[in-house]
Amino acid sequence: MKSAHTFPVARLVAALAAVALVGALAAGPVAADSAQTKKELDAALADLNALEDQMAAENATETLTMLKAQWEADSSKYVQALSELQTALNLPRPPNRIECFDISNTQGVATAASMVVFE
């Protein structure tokens, strides 16, 4: 897993690259140095883009890993809960479908009903 400092450091690098770019442009390099300065700025920009791509890939990988672990944990809870129901109700196998009903009345009138199905 990446460190908590990856994102702020990358932002610092981006900010420093921007400051260097502005400083180089404000300095108004002489004609002989302008080609070299442009190459340096292009290289710095390419490095910055590569860093952003790397960060995006790392963030995506970390997020997918976290979601996979969460899904596996939820799946495990589901299997465990069905196994507990099977044991508690003395069923030959875990239930495939569970239907829950609720019918409520307010002082004998205004009946409201609901049904929830788990499959």
Backbone as numpy.savetxt, mean C-alpha at the origin, in Angstrom:
# Nx Ny Nz CAx CAy CAz Cx Cy Cz
12.37 -5.29 4.57 11.55 -4.12 4.57 12.43 -2.88 4.57
11.97 -1.84 3.92 12.79 -0.63 3.85 12.71 0.14 5.15
13.72 0.96 5.37 13.75 1.73 6.60 12.75 2.86 6.52
12.40 3.39 7.68 11.45 4.50 7.74 12.05 5.77 7.17
13.37 5.82 6.98 14.02 7.03 6.50 14.16 7.08 4.99
13.75 6.05 4.27 13.95 6.01 2.82 13.26 7.18 2.14
12.00 7.41 2.46 11.26 8.46 1.77 11.80 9.85 2.07
12.03 10.23 3.34 12.58 11.56 3.61 13.96 11.77 2.98
14.82 10.75 2.97 16.14 10.91 2.37 15.99 11.16 0.86
15.10 10.44 0.23 14.88 10.63 -1.21 14.36 12.04 -1.48
13.50 12.53 -0.62 13.00 13.90 -0.80 14.12 14.91 -0.62
15.02 14.63 0.33 16.17 15.51 0.53 17.06 15.52 -0.70
17.31 14.34 -1.25 18.13 14.24 -2.46 17.48 15.02 -3.61
16.17 14.87 -3.76 15.45 15.59 -4.81 15.55 17.11 -4.60
15.40 17.53 -3.35 15.50 18.96 -3.05 16.90 19.49 -3.35
17.92 18.72 -2.96 19.29 19.14 -3.23 19.57 19.21 -4.73
19.03 18.25 -5.47 19.21 18.27 -6.93 18.54 19.49 -7.53
17.35 19.83 -7.01 16.65 21.02 -7.51 17.44 22.29 -7.18
17.98 22.36 -5.96 18.78 23.52 -5.58 20.02 23.62 -6.47
20.67 22.51 -6.73 21.85 22.51 -7.59 21.49 22.97 -9.00
20.34 22.51 -9.49 19.90 22.90 -10.82 19.64 24.40 -10.88
18.92 24.92 -9.90 18.63 26.36 -9.88 19.92 27.16 -9.74
20.81 26.69 -8.86 22.09 27.39 -8.67 22.91 27.41 -9.94
22.94 26.31 -10.65 23.72 26.23 -11.89 23.12 27.14 -12.95
21.81 27.18 -13.01 21.16 28.05 -14.00 21.33 29.52 -13.65
21.28 29.83 -12.35 21.41 31.23 -11.92 22.84 31.73 -12.10
23.80 30.84 -12.02 25.20 31.25 -12.14 25.52 31.70 -13.55
24.71 31.28 -14.53 24.94 31.67 -15.91 26.31 31.25 -16.40
26.53 29.93 -16.56 27.85 29.44 -16.95 28.31 30.04 -18.28
29.61 30.16 -18.40 30.16 30.68 -19.65 29.93 29.66 -20.74
30.01 30.06 -21.98 29.70 29.21 -23.11 30.53 27.93 -23.13
31.80 28.02 -22.74 32.67 26.85 -22.77 32.23 25.80 -21.76
31.68 26.26 -20.62 31.27 25.34 -19.56 29.81 24.92 -19.67
29.01 25.58 -20.50 27.58 25.30 -20.53 27.28 23.89 -21.02
28.05 23.37 -21.94 27.82 22.00 -22.41 28.11 21.01 -21.29
29.17 21.24 -20.53 29.51 20.36 -19.42 28.45 20.47 -18.33
28.01 21.69 -18.03 26.99 21.89 -17.00 25.70 21.19 -17.41
25.34 21.30 -18.67 24.13 20.63 -19.15 24.25 19.13 -18.99
25.42 18.57 -19.29 25.63 17.13 -19.12 25.49 16.74 -17.65
26.07 17.54 -16.77 25.99 17.26 -15.34 24.55 17.33 -14.84
23.84 18.35 -15.31 22.44 18.49 -14.91 21.59 17.36 -15.45
21.85 16.97 -16.69 21.12 15.83 -17.27 21.41 14.55 -16.49
22.67 14.36 -16.09 23.04 13.17 -15.32 22.37 13.20 -13.95
22.33 14.38 -13.32 21.68 14.50 -12.00 20.19 14.21 -12.12
19.58 14.71 -13.18 18.15 14.46 -13.40 17.89 12.97 -13.65
18.75 12.33 -14.41 18.61 10.89 -14.68 18.76 10.10 -13.37
19.72 10.50 -12.52 19.89 9.84 -11.23 18.65 10.00 -10.36
18.08 11.20 -10.38 16.88 11.48 -9.59 15.71 10.64 -10.09
15.54 10.53 -11.40 14.46 9.72 -11.96 14.64 8.25 -11.60
15.88 7.77 -11.64 16.15 6.37 -11.28 15.82 6.13 -9.81
16.15 7.10 -8.95 15.85 6.99 -7.53 14.34 6.93 -7.31
13.59 7.76 -8.00 12.13 7.76 -7.87 11.55 6.43 -8.34
12.06 5.88 -9.46 11.60 4.59 -9.95 11.90 3.49 -8.94
13.09 3.53 -8.35 13.48 2.53 -7.36 12.58 2.62 -6.14
12.31 3.84 -5.68 11.43 4.03 -4.53 10.03 3.51 -4.82
9.52 3.78 -6.03 8.18 3.31 -6.39 8.14 1.78 -6.37
9.17 1.16 -6.91 9.21 -0.31 -6.92 9.30 -0.86 -5.50
10.11 -0.24 -4.65 10.23 -0.70 -3.26 8.91 -0.52 -2.51
8.25 0.62 -2.72 6.98 0.87 -2.05 5.92 -0.13 -2.51
5.88 -0.43 -3.82 4.92 -1.39 -4.34 5.18 -2.77 -3.78
6.44 -3.17 -3.72 6.79 -4.48 -3.18 6.40 -4.58 -1.71
6.70 -3.55 -0.95 6.36 -3.55 0.48 4.85 -3.61 0.68
4.10 -2.84 -0.09 2.64 -2.83 0.03 2.06 -4.19 -0.32
2.53 -4.80 -1.41 2.03 -6.12 -1.80 2.37 -7.18 -0.75
3.55 -7.11 -0.19 3.95 -8.05 0.86 3.04 -7.90 2.08
2.76 -6.66 2.46 1.89 -6.40 3.60 0.46 -6.90 3.33
-0.06 -6.63 2.14 -1.41 -7.07 1.79 -1.50 -8.59 1.74
-0.46 -9.24 1.23 -0.45 -10.70 1.17 -0.47 -11.28 2.59
0.34 -10.72 3.49 0.37 -11.20 4.88 -0.99 -10.99 5.54
-1.61 -9.85 5.28 -2.93 -9.57 5.85 -3.96 -10.55 5.31
-3.92 -10.82 4.01 -4.86 -11.77 3.40 -4.67 -13.16 3.99
-3.42 -13.59 4.14 -3.14 -14.91 4.71 -3.63 -15.00 6.16
-3.46 -13.93 6.92 -3.93 -13.92 8.31 -5.45 -13.98 8.35
-6.12 -13.23 7.48 -7.58 -13.25 7.43 -8.08 -14.63 6.99
-7.41 -15.24 6.03 -7.79 -16.56 5.54 -7.65 -17.58 6.66
-6.60 -17.47 7.44 -6.36 -18.38 8.55 -7.47 -18.24 9.60
-7.90 -17.02 9.88 -8.96 -16.78 10.85 -10.27 -17.41 10.37
-10.53 -17.31 9.09 -11.74 -17.86 8.48 -11.77 -19.38 8.65
-10.66 -20.03 8.32 -10.57 -21.49 8.45 -10.70 -21.91 9.91
-10.07 -21.18 10.80 -10.14 -21.49 12.23 -11.56 -21.33 12.75
-12.25 -20.26 12.36 -13.62 -20.02 12.81 -14.55 -21.12 12.34
-14.42 -21.55 11.08 -15.27 -22.63 10.57 -14.98 -23.94 11.29
-13.73 -24.19 11.60 -13.37 -25.39 12.33 -13.98 -25.38 13.73
-13.97 -24.23 14.38 -14.57 -24.10 15.71 -16.09 -24.32 15.65
-16.73 -23.79 14.61 -18.17 -24.02 14.44 -18.46 -25.50 14.22
-17.67 -26.13 13.40 -17.84 -27.55 13.13 -17.78 -28.35 14.43
-16.79 -28.04 15.25 -16.62 -28.74 16.52 -17.77 -28.44 17.48
-18.14 -27.17 17.63 -19.18 -26.77 18.57 -20.54 -27.35 18.19
-20.82 -27.47 16.90 -22.13 -27.95 16.45 -22.13 -29.44 16.07
-21.00 -30.12 16.29 -20.85 -31.53 15.95 -21.22 -31.81 14.49
-20.70 -31.00 13.59 -20.96 -31.18 12.16 -19.94 -32.15 11.57
-20.34 -32.92 10.54 -19.39 -33.84 9.92 -18.28 -33.13 9.14
-18.57 -31.93 8.68 -17.56 -31.13 7.95 -17.85 -29.64 8.21
-16.91 -28.77 7.92 -17.15 -27.33 8.14 -18.32 -26.84 7.28
-19.09 -25.90 7.79 -20.23 -25.39 7.01 -19.78 -24.64 5.76
-20.55 -24.83 4.66 -20.28 -24.12 3.41 -21.10 -22.84 3.30
-22.25 -22.83 4.00 -23.16 -21.68 3.92 -23.77 -21.46 5.29
-23.78 -20.20 5.71 -24.40 -19.83 6.98 -25.38 -18.70 6.69
-26.62 -18.88 7.11 -27.65 -17.85 6.94 -28.04 -17.32 8.31
-28.07 -16.02 8.44 -28.44 -15.38 9.70 -29.66 -14.49 9.45
-30.68 -14.62 10.32 -31.89 -13.83 10.20 -32.08 -12.99 11.46
-32.65 -11.82 11.27 -33.01 -10.98 12.41 -34.33 -10.31 12.08
-35.31 -10.50 12.95 -36.62 -9.87 12.78 -36.88 -9.07 14.04
-37.11 -7.78 13.87 -37.33 -6.90 15.01 -38.67 -6.20 14.88
-39.27 -5.88 16.03 -40.53 -5.13 16.08 -40.36 -3.99 17.06
-40.98 -2.89 16.74 -40.98 -1.76 17.66 -42.39 -1.67 18.24
-42.54 -2.06 19.48 -43.83 -2.06 20.19 -44.92 -2.75 19.38
-44.58 -3.87 18.78 -45.56 -4.67 18.05 -45.86 -4.18 16.65
-45.28 -3.09 16.23 -45.49 -2.56 14.87 -44.12 -2.27 14.26
-44.11 -1.78 13.05 -42.87 -1.39 12.38 -41.88 -2.55 12.36
-42.31 -3.65 11.75 -41.46 -4.82 11.68 -40.31 -4.58 10.69
-39.13 -4.96 11.09 -37.94 -4.87 10.21 -37.23 -6.21 10.25
-36.85 -6.70 9.08 -36.18 -8.00 9.02 -34.93 -7.88 8.14
-33.96 -8.74 8.43 -32.76 -8.77 7.60 -32.22 -10.19 7.55
-31.48 -10.46 6.50 -30.84 -11.76 6.34 -29.43 -11.53 5.83
-28.47 -12.24 6.40 -27.07 -12.17 5.97 -26.65 -13.58 5.64
-25.97 -13.75 4.50 -25.52 -15.07 4.07 -24.00 -15.06 3.95
-23.37 -16.04 4.56 -21.93 -16.25 4.43 -21.72 -17.53 3.62
-21.02 -17.43 2.54 -20.72 -18.63 1.73 -19.24 -18.79 1.56
